[in-house]
């Protein structure tokens, strides 16, 4: 078999192996049989909420198992056909087989990522919060670039983007901003972006054209629907109102319409100033608080289930997950998975899928990769 074809087969096999491991294949087959039996039991529909949950789990498992079997079948058929073509010296048919394996490898990778988005809140909309680090204008400009990057990524995937909170930088960029991304599996994909992002470039704000390093943090947490019970004690909240600083016309800038809520037991702070109404801003801030508390609980569960994965959720300074070098050379490097791109312009324009897919896979395997940071 040609080396190119073998490389595609290896990629397919790797994706299938991860899928089987993630699904716990034998257990998944047994569970699908159990769910099929439940669906056939008419008493299931006496509880519509439970019935919907069963149907969702059944659909997810059935789609993942069927996709895995289909890819395995097509791989075997294509390899067998190529072996016959090579034996007969039919180069045109061999070329067709290589192209088919390449397409199948891409499909296997896509199906793998889709199956990995099976967490409790992965299908939900998500908040993406960006904060500039120390460094004044440099870091604030970098935070603004990250805000645009996630906006462009969401738009590439047909998601709606809403600006919930915004604090402009002193000269450029932002001090902080919170985006609400609305779309299928928004949280499932974006959750891998939580952490510190590092930029290395020759500063456009330095008259001596020196190279600067800037940091900004990203925190991703899911929108929580009403079906998820998050208990919040009102006596543990401090609610402050203040004058909004963003755009919005005369009214929004001359009344205390913005709302900040502090959850005293955890120190979590949320705020909203995107609405003219203080009541609406309070409702949005309250939704963010519920989402952050839920995300905190998800992290706790993940850490308990797999202690080796706990470090992947750290969002403190010094835990950078990715470095972006714009000068003197061009490179983006993920420090968790080792995935790189030599086109930082594309990455900053929202081309993040390869980084997200690798990080999702790593959450399943738990494998640590020794990656050196870039200079």
C-alpha positions in Angstrom: 0.0 0.0 0.0 1.2 3.5 -0.8 2.6 5.5 2.1 0.0 8.2 1.5 -2.8 5.7 1.8 -1.3 4.0 4.9 -1.1 7.4 6.6 -4.8 7.9 6.0 -5.5 4.4 7.3 -3.5 5.2 10.4 -5.4 8.4 11.0 -8.7 6.6 10.7 -7.5 3.9 13.1 -6.4 6.4 15.7 -9.8 8.2 15.5 -11.7 4.9 15.8 -9.6 3.8 18.7 -10.3 7.0 20.6 -14.0 6.7 19.8 -14.1 3.1 21.1 -12.2 4.1 24.3 -14.4 7.1 24.9 -17.6 5.2 24.4 -16.3 2.2 26.4 -17.5 0.1 23.5 -18.8 -3.0 25.1 -20.6 -1.0 27.8 -22.1 1.3 25.1 -23.5 -1.6 23.2 -25.2 -3.0 26.3 -26.5 0.4 27.2 -28.0 1.0 23.8 -29.8 -2.3 24.1 -31.2 -1.2 27.5 -32.3 2.2 26.1 -34.0 0.5 23.1 -35.9 -1.7 25.5 -37.0 1.4 27.5 -38.2 3.1 24.4 -40.5 0.2 23.6 -42.0 0.3 27.1 -45.1 2.6 26.8 -44.9 3.5 30.5 -41.8 5.5 29.7 -44.0 8.3 28.3 -45.8 8.8 31.5 -42.9 11.0 32.5 -42.2 13.3 29.4 -39.0 14.8 30.9 -37.5 11.4 31.6 -38.6 10.1 28.2 -36.8 13.0 26.5 -33.6 12.3 28.4 -33.8 8.6 27.4 -34.4 9.5 23.8 -31.4 12.0 23.8 -29.1 9.4 25.2 -30.3 6.7 22.9 -29.9 9.0 19.8 -26.4 10.0 20.9 -25.2 6.4 21.5 -26.9 5.1 18.3 -25.3 7.8 16.1 -21.8 7.3 17.6 -22.0 3.5 17.3 -23.4 3.5 13.8 -20.9 6.1 12.6 -18.0 4.0 14.1 -19.2 0.8 12.4 -19.8 2.5 9.1 -16.3 4.0 9.0 -14.7 0.6 9.9 -16.7 -1.1 7.1 -15.8 1.6 4.5 -12.1 1.5 5.6 -12.0 -2.3 5.1 -13.8 -2.2 1.8 -11.6 0.5 0.4 -8.3 -1.2 1.5 -9.5 -4.5 0.0 -10.3 -2.7 -3.3 -7.0 -1.0 -3.4 -5.1 -4.2 -2.8 -6.9 -5.7 -5.7 -6.2 -2.7 -7.9 -2.5 -2.7 -7.0 -2.3 -6.4 -7.8 -3.8 -5.7 -11.3 -1.7 -2.5 -11.8 -4.8 -0.3 -12.1 -3.2 3.0 -11.0 -6.4 5.0 -11.6 -8.3 2.9 -9.2 -5.5 3.1 -6.7 -5.6 6.9 -6.9 -9.4 6.8 -6.4 -8.9 4.6 -3.3 -6.4 7.1 -1.8 -8.8 9.9 -2.3 -11.6 7.9 -0.7 -9.4 7.1 2.3 -8.5 10.8 2.7 -12.2 11.7 2.7 -12.9 8.9 5.2 -10.1 10.1 7.5 -11.6 13.6 7.5 -15.0 12.1 8.3 -13.6 10.0 11.1 -12.0 13.0 12.7 -15.2 15.0 12.4 -17.3 12.1 13.9 -14.7 11.7 16.7 -15.0 15.3 17.8 -18.9 15.1 17.6 -18.9 12.1 19.8 -16.6 13.7 22.3 -19.2 16.5 22.8 -21.3 14.4 25.2 -20.7 16.2 28.5 -23.6 17.4 30.6 -23.5 20.9 29.3 -21.6 20.5 26.0 -24.7 21.2 23.9 -25.4 24.5 25.7 -24.7 28.1 24.7 -21.7 29.6 26.4 -20.2 32.6 27.9 -16.6 33.6 27.0 -14.9 36.0 29.3 -11.7 37.7 28.3 -9.5 39.7 30.7 -6.3 41.6 30.0 -3.3 40.8 32.1 -0.7 43.2 33.6 1.0 45.4 31.1 -1.4 48.2 30.3 -2.0 49.0 26.6 -0.1 45.9 25.3 -2.2 43.4 27.2 -5.4 45.3 26.7 -4.8 45.3 22.9 -4.1 41.6 23.1 -7.4 41.0 25.0 -9.2 42.9 22.3 -7.6 40.7 19.6 -8.8 37.6 21.6 -12.3 39.0 21.8 -12.4 39.4 18.0 -10.9 35.8 17.6 -13.7 34.2 19.5 -16.3 36.3 17.7 -14.9 35.3 14.3 -14.8 31.6 15.4 -18.4 31.7 16.5 -19.5 33.4 13.2 -17.6 30.8 11.2 -19.8 28.2 12.9 -23.1 30.0 12.4 -23.4 31.1 16.0 -25.0 34.3 17.2 -22.7 36.5 19.3 -24.0 38.9 22.0 -21.8 41.3 23.9 -22.8 41.1 27.6 -20.2 43.2 29.3 -17.4 45.5 27.9 -14.7 47.7 29.5 -12.6 49.5 26.9 -8.9 49.8 27.3 -7.2 53.1 28.2 -5.7 53.5 24.7 -6.6 50.4 22.8 -8.3 47.1 23.1 -10.2 46.1 26.2 -9.7 45.6 29.9 -12.4 42.9 29.9 -15.3 41.7 27.9 -17.9 38.9 28.2 -19.4 37.3 25.1 -22.5 35.1 24.9 -22.1 32.6 22.0 -25.4 31.0 21.0 -25.2 27.8 18.9 -25.1 24.0 18.8 -22.3 22.6 21.1 -21.0 26.1 21.8 -19.8 25.2 25.3 -18.5 21.8 24.2 -16.1 23.3 21.8 -15.2 26.5 23.5 -14.6 25.0 27.0 -11.1 23.9 25.8 -10.1 27.6 25.5 -10.1 28.4 29.2 -6.7 29.5 30.4 -4.0 32.1 29.8 -3.1 33.1 26.3 0.4 34.6 25.5 1.3 36.9 22.7 4.8 37.7 21.5 5.2 40.5 18.9 7.0 43.7 18.1 4.8 46.3 19.8 3.0 48.8 17.5 3.0 51.1 20.6 6.7 51.0 21.2 8.6 53.7 19.3 11.8 51.7 19.6 10.1 48.6 17.9 11.0 46.3 20.8 9.5 42.8 21.2 6.9 42.5 23.9 5.2 39.6 25.6 1.5 40.1 26.7 -0.9 37.9 28.5 -4.7 37.7 28.7 -7.0 35.1 30.4 -10.0 33.4 29.0 -12.7 31.8 31.1 -15.5 29.8 29.4 -18.6 28.7 31.2 -22.0 27.3 30.0 -25.3 28.9 29.9 -27.5 27.0 32.4 -31.1 26.2 31.5 -33.9 26.1 34.0 -33.8 22.3 34.2 -30.5 22.4 36.0 -30.9 23.2 39.7 -28.3 25.7 41.0 -29.1 26.8 44.6 -28.2 30.4 45.3 -28.8 32.0 48.7 -29.8 35.6 48.2 -28.2 36.5 51.6 -24.8 35.4 50.2 -25.0 38.0 47.3 -23.8 41.6 47.2 -25.5 43.5 44.4 -24.1 46.8 43.2 -25.3 49.2 40.5 -23.1 51.6 38.6 -23.1 53.8 35.6 -22.5 51.8 32.4 -19.3 52.7 30.5 -20.1 51.2 27.1 -21.9 52.5 24.1 -25.7 52.7 24.2 -26.8 56.3 24.0 -27.4 59.0 26.5 -29.7 57.0 28.8 -27.3 54.1 29.4 -24.5 56.4 30.4 -26.4 58.7 32.7 -28.2 56.2 35.0 -27.0 53.4 37.2 -28.3 50.7 34.9 -25.3 48.4 35.1 -25.4 45.6 37.7 -22.6 43.8 39.5 -23.3 40.7 41.6 -20.7 39.2 44.0 -21.1 35.7 45.3 -19.5 36.0 48.7 -18.8 32.3 49.5 -16.8 31.8 46.3 -15.7 35.4 45.4 -17.2 35.0 41.9 -18.1 38.4 40.4 -20.4 38.9 37.4 -21.8 42.0 35.8 -23.9 43.2 32.9 -24.2 46.6 31.3 -25.5 45.7 27.8 -29.1 46.6 28.5 -30.7 50.0 29.2 -32.8 48.5 31.9 -31.3 47.8 35.3 -33.8 45.0 35.8 -32.7 43.3 32.5 -29.0 43.7 33.4 -29.7 42.1 36.8 -31.4 39.1 35.1 -28.4 38.7 32.8 -25.9 38.9 35.6 -27.9 36.4 37.6 -27.8 34.0 34.7 -24.0 34.4 34.4 -23.7 33.7 38.1 -25.7 30.5 37.8 -23.6 29.5 34.8 -20.3 30.1 36.6 -21.4 28.1 39.7 -22.5 25.3 37.5 -19.2 25.3 35.6 -17.4 25.3 38.9 -19.3 22.1 39.8 -18.5 20.5 36.5 -14.8 21.2 37.1 -15.1 19.6 40.6 -16.7 16.5 39.1 -14.0 16.2 36.4 -11.2 16.6 38.9 -12.7 13.9 41.1 -13.3 11.5 38.1 -9.8 12.0 36.7 -7.3 13.7 38.9 -4.7 13.8 36.1 -7.0 16.1 34.2 -7.6 18.6 36.9 -4.7 20.9 35.9 -6.3 21.4 32.5 -9.0 23.6 34.1 -6.6 26.0 35.9 -7.1 29.5 34.7 -4.4 31.3 36.9 -1.5 33.4 35.6 1.5 31.2 34.7 -0.8 28.5 33.3 -0.7 29.6 29.7 -2.3 27.1 27.3 -1.2 28.7 24.1 1.5 31.0 22.7 1.0 33.2 19.6 4.2 34.5 18.1 3.9 37.2 15.4 7.5 38.4 15.1 10.2 37.7 14.3 8.7 34.4 13.0 5.0 33.3 12.7 3.8 30.4 15.0 0.9 29.5 17.2 1.7 26.6 19.6 -0.7 24.9 22.0 1.3 24.0 25.1 -1.1 21.2 26.2 -1.3 19.2 23.0 1.6 20.3 20.9 -0.6 21.4 18.0 0.9 24.2 16.0 0.0 26.6 13.2 2.3 28.7 11.0 -0.6 30.9 10.0 -1.3 33.0 13.2 -3.4 35.4 11.0 -5.8 32.6 10.3 -5.9 31.5 13.9 -6.6 35.1 15.1 -9.4 35.2 12.5 -11.1 32.3 14.2 -9.5 29.2 12.8 -9.4 27.3 16.1 -11.0 23.9 15.2 -7.7 21.9 15.2 -6.7 23.2 18.6 -10.1 22.5 20.1 -10.3 18.9 18.6 -6.9 18.0 20.0 -7.7 19.4 23.4 -11.0 17.5 23.5 -9.2 14.2 22.6 -6.7 14.8 25.3 -9.5 15.1 27.9 -10.4 11.5 26.9 -7.0 10.0 26.8 -5.5 11.9 29.8 -2.2 11.8 28.0 0.3 14.5 28.9 2.5 15.9 26.1 5.8 17.4 26.9 5.7 20.7 24.9 8.3 23.5 25.1 7.1 27.0 25.0 8.2 29.2 22.1 10.6 32.1 22.7 
